[in-house]
Amino acid sequence: MNRPFLILYKAYVRSHLEYCVQAWSLHFKKDIECLEQVQRRATKLINGFKNLSYENRLRRLKLATLEKRRLRGDLIETFKIITGREKVDKHEFFEISNNTHNLRGHQYKLSVKRKRLTIRSTFFSQLVVDSWS
């Protein structure tokens, strides 16, 4: 019943909403809400889902919010950069902790690079550090 909708939605709608999201990372709440509104309206189109809350529609369709998917994508991209799977100098993006003997969890601990301009606070390399830690 919902399968054709999910296939079409994931192929044609969500792919456009998530295209290159790590490069143009959203940081204004109004922009985030604008994209999320597209998914809200799309999930209401399914018969019997119109009166359900957004969270219940997502749960029944086994979908995540676009914000959670962006965060997941950011963390995956961070892992690729740190482990050398991307051809990018990790030291240009992140400040990696040198204290490796006393760490819990994993050896890839990040800290926020010092910034001289406030514009840098919206960069991918700055936003992802809190989520990574």
C-alpha positions as CSV (number, residue, x, y, z in Angstrom):
1,M,0.0,0.0,0.0
2,N,2.7,2.5,1.0
3,R,5.5,0.9,-0.9
4,P,4.9,2.6,-4.3
5,F,4.8,6.0,-2.5
6,L,8.0,5.3,-0.6
7,I,9.8,4.2,-3.8
8,L,8.7,7.3,-5.7
9,Y,9.3,9.7,-2.7
10,K,12.8,8.4,-2.0
11,A,13.8,8.4,-5.7
12,Y,12.3,11.7,-6.9
13,V,11.7,14.0,-3.9
14,R,14.1,13.2,-1.1
15,S,17.0,12.9,-3.5
16,H,16.5,16.5,-4.5
17,L,16.1,17.7,-0.9
18,E,19.4,16.0,0.1
19,Y,21.4,16.8,-3.0
20,C,24.9,17.9,-1.9
21,V,23.7,18.9,1.5
22,Q,27.1,18.7,3.1
23,A,28.4,21.4,0.7
24,W,25.6,23.9,1.4
25,S,24.8,22.9,5.0
26,L,21.7,24.6,6.3
27,H,22.2,26.7,9.4
28,F,19.1,29.0,9.3
29,K,16.1,27.5,11.1
30,K,13.7,28.9,8.4
31,D,15.7,27.0,5.7
32,I,15.6,23.8,7.7
33,E,11.8,24.1,8.3
34,C,11.2,24.9,4.6
35,L,12.8,21.6,3.5
36,E,11.1,19.7,6.3
37,Q,7.8,21.1,5.2
38,V,8.1,19.3,1.9
39,Q,8.4,16.0,3.6
40,R,5.5,16.8,6.0
41,R,3.2,17.6,3.0
42,A,4.3,14.6,1.1
43,T,3.6,12.2,3.9
44,K,0.1,13.6,4.2
45,L,-0.7,12.5,0.7
46,I,-1.1,8.9,1.7
47,N,-4.6,7.7,2.3
48,G,-5.3,7.4,6.0
49,F,-2.2,9.4,7.1
50,K,-3.6,12.9,6.8
51,N,-4.9,13.1,10.4
52,L,-1.8,11.5,12.0
53,S,0.9,13.6,13.5
54,Y,4.1,14.1,11.5
55,E,6.1,11.9,13.9
56,N,3.5,9.1,13.7
57,R,3.5,9.3,9.9
58,L,7.3,9.0,9.8
59,R,7.3,6.1,12.3
60,R,4.7,4.2,10.3
61,L,6.6,4.8,7.0
62,K,9.9,4.0,8.7
63,L,11.4,7.3,7.6
64,A,13.7,9.7,9.5
65,T,13.4,13.5,9.6
66,L,15.5,15.3,7.0
67,E,17.5,16.9,9.9
68,K,18.4,13.4,11.2
69,R,19.4,12.3,7.8
70,R,21.6,15.4,7.3
71,L,23.3,14.7,10.6
72,R,23.9,11.1,9.6
73,G,25.4,12.2,6.3
74,D,27.6,14.8,8.1
75,L,28.9,12.1,10.4
76,I,29.6,9.7,7.6
77,E,31.4,12.4,5.6
78,T,33.5,13.2,8.7
79,F,34.5,9.6,9.1
80,K,35.5,9.4,5.5
81,I,37.7,12.5,5.8
82,I,39.3,11.5,9.1
83,T,40.1,7.9,7.9
84,G,41.5,9.1,4.6
85,R,38.8,7.6,2.4
86,E,38.2,11.1,0.9
87,K,41.1,12.8,-0.9
88,V,41.0,15.8,1.4
89,D,43.6,16.9,4.0
90,K,41.9,16.1,7.3
91,H,44.1,18.7,9.1
92,E,42.6,21.5,6.8
93,F,39.1,20.5,8.1
94,F,39.6,19.4,11.6
95,E,41.8,19.8,14.6
96,I,42.5,16.2,15.8
97,S,43.3,15.5,19.4
98,N,46.8,14.2,20.0
99,N,46.0,12.6,23.3
100,T,45.4,9.1,22.0
101,H,46.4,7.1,25.1
102,N,43.6,8.1,27.4
103,L,40.6,8.1,25.1
104,R,37.4,6.2,25.4
105,G,35.5,5.0,22.4
106,H,37.7,5.7,19.4
107,Q,40.9,7.4,18.4
108,Y,39.4,10.1,16.3
109,K,38.6,12.8,18.8
110,L,38.0,16.3,17.2
111,S,38.1,19.7,18.7
112,V,36.8,23.0,17.2
113,K,39.4,25.0,15.3
114,R,39.8,28.5,16.5
115,K,38.0,31.0,14.3
116,R,38.6,34.6,13.7
117,L,35.5,35.3,11.8
118,T,31.9,34.5,12.8
119,I,31.1,33.2,9.3
120,R,33.3,30.2,10.0
121,S,31.0,29.0,12.7
122,T,28.5,27.9,10.0
123,F,31.1,25.7,8.1
124,F,30.7,22.0,7.9
125,S,34.0,21.4,9.8
126,Q,32.7,23.5,12.8
127,L,29.2,22.3,13.0
128,V,30.0,18.6,12.9
129,V,32.4,18.5,15.8
130,D,29.8,18.7,18.5
131,S,27.8,15.9,17.0
132,W,30.9,13.8,16.4
133,S,32.0,14.2,20.1
